[in-house]
Amino acid sequence: MSNPAMKLIATLALSLIAPLGAQAQAVKSTTGGASTARVIVKYKSDSTLLRKQILAAGERQAAQAQALGARVGLPLRAGQGISERSQVVFATGMTSEALAARLAGEKDVEYAVPDRRKKRAAAPNDPLYDTAGAPGATSGGPVAGQWYLRAPSGSVRSAINAEAAWDITTGRSSVVVAVLDTGVRFDHPDLAGKLLPGYDFVDVDRDLNANPIPGSFLTAKDGDGYDDDPSDQGDGVTDAEANDVGGLFEGCPAEFSSWHGTQVSGIIGAATNNGTGMAGVGRKVRVLPVRVLAKCGGWDSDILAGMRWAAGLTVNNIANPNPAKVLNLSLGGGTTCTRAYRDVVSEINALGVVIVASAGNGNGHAVSEPASCDGVIGVGGLRHEGNKVGYSDIGPELTISAPAGNCVNELASQPCLYPILTTSNRGDFDPVLHTGGGSIYTDAFNVTVGTSFSAPLVAGTAALMFSVNSTLPPAEVRRLLMASARDFPALAGLDACVAPNGAEQLDCNCTTSTCGAGMLDTASAVTAAKGPLVRIGATPSQPVAGSALTLTSSQTVLISGRSVASYRWTLVDGGGIVTALSSTTGATASATPSGSGIFVVSLTVTDNTGASDAQTVEVSVDPASGGGGGGSGGGALGLGWLAALLAAAVALARRPRPARGH
């Protein structure tokens, strides 16, 4: 916990829509209105249904589906394969739940789960978050710019301190972050040179002969199924489409195209330090666009196939020449992590790949899948002041929280003060080419807010961590993110967040059981990945004149498997109240201040690989009779004290080296 007696001097989306009622379980066929069940089935490794002979992928899956259908007495048709032992199957005239239950009872089936539709994290549709935009004087901004990347200052407590991380690394182009989303607009100039060739995993609905059903191309919108063009074609749904009874998009929300994948890609990897546009948290890392969402969202089977391909696994004989180290999924739906997701997440983690997902924007309800899965770094959303933003979902599954954007102003006619500025496109439904003025940035009126935009801040941070230490296992990345996080503030007038209970839970003070370990600190996370990250603590937490004080290194963060080789304590400035420390080379050092005031101490820790880090703090001492109280608890200093940097530097007549900007 942060120590109130010590100050740091220097150291180095749109709401997630639940499954669309019956549509998530049984979609209406465009050929006659009959319910079509979709199920992901995985065969046991010794199943006699697996076709071992040499067949094309589509033929093998069709044969397996036919054989399984014969077992259960149903005419099953095959969908796409997800892995060697898992595929999608379809049946007509029943729900997905009913089909899954029937197939799961077969001795050759390891599991069968409904193939549900996931939704991009969408902004709450309050007037505050209106994305229609406005012409003339009501466009532009925000005044705060990319506030979320800078060091915390004043009331802006949740900023991630990326600038200081860039003093350590600006990322490596060999580190790839896959964005599984709506695709990307390749012609946006601030993404030029940053995008790798990706893939489109948005499939089309198929008939009994595995032929595309007429009209189902409207969902994919690019005229085909899987292909090597992950361009964002737009995911907007018109009023007419949404209100067409029995139509393909009945029940889908009518909305303009989001350009969601382009927005997420800009946050992670926009070209930086190029004198134009915006900065991306990952700076030099590259982005791999994987299209898994289209009009009305995307199917689990497409998302799972895209995840496996992005991580470097071959899907339906499609190889990925640029495997990602980090997968970003700013999407979700439902809450419980199904076996299909658990299976694929485990497979991907085993490859050393980190998966980051947004918590969801359901106004304080339970975390959505896949952020709810073990092995996934689930990310909650914060206001600029550091408390939970009203729309963010919460729960013990979350790893950490990061800025999600909030407006403060409550009227649609007023500018949003703290949105997450990023790359986008001007088109309402179809994309507008860059040459036609289509490439834009979101602003204070065309607003981007949501946990969709918290997740890529963490994904970009993980990419920077891999840039300084490419050998970190996924579990270690998660541990270091948590260990380096800053404490959540406790804002006056707000209750503490509680576990999801079925009721909406809007603004509240985050706890470590509801919002993750703390607020993302990119600089500290990168420092920890490089190893070590020094944290000085003190016991008692509020020192008193004439009483002994112990300074400790116990909350210093080490990479797993490393050990401390040496400690070096330095009394930088005794402040007239401390003349010496009891030790200069131990894990702890003690002193007895002779009076009230401030003294300054520094600790350098070197690990057994020779890596080192240092922290310098000022320690405030109360008068013996000042009533400040010498509580017995101690605490580590968090980087939230960076706001005191200038005052402390002036007091010491020392100028700290500024973090490199852009």
N, C-alpha and C positions, 0 to 999 in steps of 0.2 A: 504494500500500500504506500501511497505517497506520504512523505513526512512533512507536516506543516511547518516545522522548524527549520527546514533546509531548502535552499534554492539552488537550482542548477546554474552554473556560470558558463561552462562550455563542455561539449561532448560530441564526440563522434564515434415492374416495373410498372405510371399506368398500373392498376391493381391486377394482381394475379387472379385470373378468372378460374374458379373451380370448374371441374369437368362439366360440359354443357348438358346437364341433365341426362336424358336418355341418349343424347347424341354421343356422349363419351363412351356409352356402353354399346349402343346399337345405332349405327348411322343408317340413314335412308338411302337405299340404292337409287341411282338415277334412272334405272331401267324399269322400275315398277313399284317403288315405294315399300317393298318388303324389307324387314329389318335384316341387317347384315352383321353377324358377329365377327369380331377380330380378336384373335388370341395369339400370344407369344408362347410357343411350346419349346421346351428343351428336352431332348431325348437323353436317356441314360447312356453312359459310355459303352455299355454292353448290349444296347438295344438291338434286337433283330430287325428293327425298322430302318436303321441307318443303312443307306445305300453305299457300299464300299466300292462298287465297280466304277470304272472310269466313265463319268457322265458330265455333261455341262452342268453348271450350278443350278440353272433353272430346271433342267430335267430331273436332277437328283431331288430337289425340293418338291417337285410335283409328284414324283414317285413316292416319297416319304409321306406326303400329305394324303395321297390316295390310299396307301397302306394303312395309315392311322385311321382314316375315315372308315375303311372296311372293318376295322376292329370295333369301332363304336357304332357302326350302322348309320353313318352320316356321310353325305357327299361333301367332303372337304376339298377346298381348292387352295393352292399354295400361294403365299405371298413371298416377299423377299427373304433371303437368308440373312441371319445376323451373325452367326458363327457356324462352325462345322456341325454343331449339334443343336442349333436353335434356329427357328424360323417363325414366320407369321403364317397362320392358317385362317381361312374364312369359312363361314357357314351361313346359310340363309334361313330366316324364320325363327331365330332365337336370339337371346341376348348374349353379349360377350361373357357375362358372369356365368350363365348357364353352360355355355360351351366349355369355359375354362374348368368348371367343376367336373364336367363329364370327362374331359381329357385327363385331368389330374389324377383320376382314379386308375388310369391304365398303368400296368406294371412296367412298361417300357418308357414311361414319361417321368423325367426328373421333376419338372414343374410345368404348370400351365397357368398363365395370368392374363387378364384382359389387356388388350392393346389400347391404351387410353390416349386421348389427345391432350397434349400440353399446350399452354399458352405462353406467349411472351409476357414478361412482367409489364403491365400497362399502367399508365398513370391513373390515379383516382379521378373520376369524371366530375369532380367538384368544379365550379366556375374558376376557382383558384388555380386549377391545373389545366385550363383550356388551352388546346394546342392549335386553335384556328388561326392564331396570329392576328396582327392588326397592322394596317399600313402607316406610313409616314412617321409622325412623332411618337407613335406608340410601338415602335420596333427598336431593337438594339439592346445593348446592355448584356449582362448585368454590370453594375458599377464594380462589384467585387471581382469580376473576371473569374479566373480559375482559382478561386479562394481555397478550394479543397486540396490543392497540391502544395500550398505554402506551409510555413511553420505556424503552429497555433499562436494566436495573438489576441489579447483582449477577450471579447465574448466569443470569438471564433475558436472554440476549443477542439473541434473534431478534425481540423485540417491535418493531413497525413504527413507533413514534413518531408515531402519528396525532394525538395531542393537540397537538403542536407544529404540525402541518400545519393544524389547525383554527384556529390563531392567524392563519393567512394567508387561509384560506377555509373556510367550512363547506359549500361546494358550491352549485351553482345548480340550481334546479328545471327549468331548460331543458335540462340535461344528462341524457340517458337511458341507462341501462344495461339491456340485454336479458339476461334469464336464460333460456337455452335448457335446459330441464330437465323435471322431472315435472309442471310446473304450480305453482300456488301456492294456499294457503288464504287467500282474500280476507278471511275473517272474523277473522284474527288481529289483535288490537287494536294491536300494535306495528308493523303494516304499513298501518294505516289512513291514508289520505291520501297514501300513498307509491307505490301501484300504479296503473299505467295499464291501460286495456283492452288485453289481449293477444290471442293467437290460439292455437288448438289445431291442431297439424299432425300429430297421431297419426292415421294413416289406418287403414283396415280392409282385409283381404284381399278380393280381388274375383274373380268367376268370369269365364268367357269373354265374357260380355255386360257386363262391368264392373259387375255387381251385387254388393253385399256378400255374402260367403259366410256362411251361418248359423254362429254360434258365434264368428266373428272379432271380434264386438263385445266379447268378453271381454277381448281385449288392450287395446283403447282404453278400455274400461270405462265409457264415457259414452254408449254407445248409438248412436254415429255415427262418421263420419270427421272431416275438416276442419270446424271450426266456430269461432265467436268466443268460446268459453268455455274459457279455459286453466286452469280450476280443477283442482287436484290431487285425483283421485278415489281415490288410493291405488294403489300398485304391488306390494303384497304378493302372494305366491304360496303357497298352502297346500300341505301335505304331499301331500294327495290329488291336487292339480293337478300337482305336480312328478313324482309317481310314476305318473301315468296314461299307460300305454304307448300310444303313437300319438295321445295328446291334444295339444292346442295348446301346453301348457307342459311337455311332456316334456323333461327335460334342463335346465330352468330351476332355479335354486336356490330351495328353499323358504325363505321369509323374510317377516318382517313388512313392512308398508309403511314406506318410508323417510322420506316427507315431505321429500325431498331438495331440491326446488325452493324450498320454504318456508324451509328452513335456509339455503340459499345466498342467497336474497333478503334475509333478515334481516341477514346479515353485511354486505351491500352497503348496504342502504337502510332498516334499521329506524328508526322515528321516534326522534329523539335530542333530549336536553335537555328532555324532557317529564315528568320526574319519575317515570317508570315504566319497567319492563322494561330493555331493553338499548340500546346505541348501535350505529349502523351506520357503517362507515368513511366512506361517502359523504355522511353527514349529510342534506343537503337534496336530493341528486340523486334522480331518480325511477327506478323499476324497471318494466320492460316484461316481463311473464311470457309466455314462448313455450313451449308444451307440445310436446315432441318425444320424450319418454320415457314409457313406461307399464309394464305388467306385462312383465317379462323384457327390458326395455331399449327400444331404438328403432332403426329402420332409418335407414341413411345418407340415403336419399332424403328422409325426413321431416325429418331434421336439416338437410340442405342447403337444402331449401325454407324451413325456419324461419329459417335464417341469412340467406338472401336477403331474406325478408320483413322480418325485424327491422332490417336495414340500410336499408330504404326501397325495395326493389325489389318490383315487383308480381309476385305468384305466382298463377297461375290466376285472373287478374282480381281478386285480393284485394289491396287497397292498404293500406298502413300509414300512418295519419295522424301517428304519433309515432315517426319513425325514431330508432334508437339511435346514439350515438357510440361505445359500447363493447358488445361481445358477450361474455358469459361462458359458457363451455362446460365445466362440471365433469363431463365424460364422456369416454369414449374406448374404444378397442379396436384390436387389431392394432398395427402399428408403422409400416409404410411409408405415407407420404402419397400417396394415389392421385391420379390426374389429376382425378377429380371434385372432390375437396377442393381441390386446387391451383387449379383453375378458379374455384371459388366464392370462395375466399380472395382471389385476385387481384382478382376483380370487386368484392368488398366493400372491400378496402384502397383501391382506386381511388376509392371514394366518400369516403375520409377516415375510415373506421370502423376502430377497433382491435378485434382479436379476441384474447381471453385464454382459455387452456385449461389444464386440470390435466395434470400429467405422467403420472399413473397410480400405482396402488398395488400393483405387482407384485413388491415386495421387491428393488428394485435392478436390474431388467431394463431393456430399452430403452424409451424414451419412446413413449407410445401416440399414435395418430392421434386428433384433429387437432393435438395439441400438437407433433407431429413435423413439421408443415408450415412451410415458409418463409412469413413474413408473419403467423404466429401467435405471440403471446407465451406460450411454454410456461413453466409454473410448477412448480418442485419443492417438496418439503415438508421443513421443518426441525423439530427438537426445540426446546424452550425454550432450550437451551444454545447453539443455533446450528449443531450438526452435523446431517447428514442423518438424518431419522427413518427407522427401519428399513424401513418399507413403501414409501417413495417411490421411484419409478423415476428414472433419471438418464440423462444423455447430452449431447452437444454441442449438441443442438437447443434446450435450455432457455435461456431469457433470464435468469431470476432465480429465487430461492427465497424462501419466506415461511413463517410458522408454519403447521403442519398439525395440531397437537395430538399430545400424547403423555402417557402416564399415570404413568410412573415406577414406581408400585406394580404388582406383577405378578399379584395375585390378584383374581379377579372380585368377591370380597367387599369389596375395598378401594376407596376412592374414587379416581377418576382425577384427578391433580393439575393437569394442563394441557390439558384439552380446549378446543375452540373453542365456547364458549357461543353459542347462537343460538335463533331462533324455530322452533317445530315444532308437531306435533299429537299428541294422545293416542291416536288410533285404532290398533288392531292391523292391520286390513286396510282398513276403510272409515273415512272421516274422521268425527270427532266434532265437532259444531258448537260454536262458541264459547259459545253459550248453554247448552250441556250440559257445559261445562268442558273442551272439547277443545283450546283454545289453551294451549300450554305453552312452556317453554324447556328446551333440553337441559341436562344437569347433569353431576355427577361420576359418576353411575351410568347414566343414559341418555345415552350419550357420543357426541359428534360429533368424529371425527378422520379425516383423510385429505387427500390433495392436492386433493380437491373443495373444501376450505375454505381452501386456500392461494390458489387462483385468484381467488375473489371479493375477497380482500384487495388483490390487484393490480388487479383490475377497478375496485374502488372508488377506488383511488389514481389510476388513469388518469382516472376521472371528475372527481376533484378537480383534476388537471392541466388538463383541458379547461375547468374552471370558472374558471381564471385565464388560460388562453390557448386559446381555441376554435379557433385556426388551425393547431395542431400536426398535421403529417401523421403517420400511424401509425408510419412508420419513425423519426420523431423522438421520439415517445413512447417507443418501445422503447429508443432510444439514451440518452435522458435517464434512464430507469429504470435502465439498466445503469451509466451514469456516476455516478449518485448513490447506488448501492448501497453498503452497508457491507461491509468485508472479512469473509470467513468466518473463524471462530476455528479454531485448531489445538489440539484438546483432547488432553491427555496420555492415552496408552493406546489411542488409536484410530489405525487406519491411514487413509491418504488413500483416498478413493473412486477407483476405476479405471473405465475404460470398460466398459460392459456386455459380458459375455463368456459369457452363457448360464447362469451360476451366480447364486444369490441373493447379494445384497450388502446387508447390514443396516446397523447404525450405522457410519458412517465420517465422516471429516472431508471436507467438501465442497471441491472445487477448481473453478476457473473453467471447466474443460473438462468437468465432470460435472454441476454444479448451477447453471450460469448465472454471471452476473457477480458476484454477491454476495447479501447479505441485503437484502430490501426495506426501504427507509427512506422512508416516506411524506412526512415533512416535507422531506427533502432533494429528493425527486422533485418536489414541488410548488414548492419554491423554484427548482429548475432550470427548471421549465416557465415560471415567471414571469420568470426570468433576472436576473442570473447566479447560480451557486452557487459561493461562494468555498471553495477548498481550499488551505491553506498546507502547503507541504512544506519539508523541511530536508535539506541535504547538508553534512556527513555525517549519517547518520540518528541517531547517538548523539554529540552534541557533547562536546568535551573542553576543559577550561580551558586558555587560552593558545593555542588553535588557532582559525583562522578558520572561521566558520559562515555558510553562505548560505541564506537563506530565500527560497522561490520560490512563485510563483503558477501554475506551469505546469500543474497539474492542476485548476485552476478550470474549471468547466463553463459553456460558453456555448451559447445556442440557435443552431442552424445559421443562417448568414447574418448573425449579429451579430458585432461586434468590440469590443475594450476601448477605452473612451474615456479612462479614467484609473485610476491606482492610488494609494492613500494608505496608507502604512505608519505605524503609531504605536507607539512604545515606551511601553506602558501602565505597566509597572513594571520597572525595571532590576534589581531584586533585589540591588543593591549590586555586581553583576558586569558589567553592561553600562551604558554611559553614553550611547550614541547608536548609531543605525543609519546605515549608509553612504549610504542613499538613502531618501527618503520618497515618491517618485513613480514609481519604476521597477517593472519586472516582478519584480525581485529586490531583496533588501536583505541586507547582510552585517553581521556584528559579530564581535568577538573577545572572548569572556568572559574576565575577569581571574581568575576563580576558579570553583569548583564552586558549584552552587546552582540557583535557578530564576529566570528572568525571563519577562515577559509581553509579548506583541506582538500587534497587531491589524492586519488588512488589510481595506480597503474597496475593492471593484472596481465601477466604473460602466461600463455598456456604451453603445454608440452610440445607444440609444433613451432613455437616461436612467435605466434600471433599475439598481439597485445592490444589493449584498449585502455583509455583513461577517462575518469570523470572528476570534475572539480565542482565542489559545492560550497555554499556559504551556510553556516550553521548559526541560527538565531538562539540566543540564550536569554531567558527571562530572569528578572531580579528574584532573589531568594524569597522575598515577601510579595512578589507581584501577583500571586494567585494563578500564575500560568499553569501550575500543576505539572508534576513530573510523572506523567502516566508511565506505566511499566511497559507498554507495548512499544515495539520498534517498527520501522517500515523502510522500504526502499524508496529512493527518490525516483519519481517518474519524470519523463521529459516534458510534462505539462508546465514545468517551471520555465520554459524557454522565454516566456513573456518578461521575465526578470533579467534577461541577458544584458540589456543595455545599461540598466541601472547598476548592476553588479560590476560591469566592466568599467563604468565611470568611477565607481567607488575605489576600484583597484588601479585606476589610471592605466588600464590595459585594454587594447582593442582586439577582440576575438576575430579570427579569420572568417569572413562572411561565406555563407554557402554559395556555390556557383549557381547562377540563375541561367536564363536563356534570353 
